[in-house]
């Protein structure tokens, strides 16, 4: 695994993501409730603070939890919620040590089908179905991991030029398209929530309904 990614929008951080399976998984884990670039810059920041040029699952899994949380909390913090994310990263690394001998790439190296890969990703701590599908799409679209049926397993994120997630970001133009899509989704969700609240406010409760 040695490709050029553009998720952190930072050459050093993106280089690590492109060559380190664990860094890519960790960046995906961090990608929630913070801007994408902040999340995917996290693995490089963690590695640097650990005094290394890469992440090691065995080292992180065995690290003192309080010390690791403090490391992520140093300014600039790795995440908006550095303490809780430190715990999640350690859980991920502990799982990888237990099930894959600490080798993150083994999660997808010998996988036979997209469905099997999705199952393996969903079994990782912190990876729900949506996050697993987005990472599966990233593997297929940019990292050359394309087992049979990978696009179908990735759902809408696997569609060509869908510009729905980080899987489609290869530069500034595609980043802008993905951001626009996310804004549209947020606006649609907000409108749906407002419409639901309005219906609830105008619908008479059972106790208030006129009796015949």
Secondary structure, 3 states (H helix, E strand, C coil): CCCCCCCCCCHHHHHHHHHCHHHHHHHHHHCCCCCHHHHHHHHHHHHHHCCCCCCCHHHHHHCCHHHHHHHHHCCCCCCCCHHHHHHHHHHHHHHHHHHHCCCCCHHHHCCCEHHHHHHHHHCCCCCCHHHHHHHHHHHHHHCCCCCECHHHHCHHHHCCCCCCCHHHCCCHHHHHHHHHHHHHHHHHHHHHHHHHHHHHHHCCCHHHCCCC
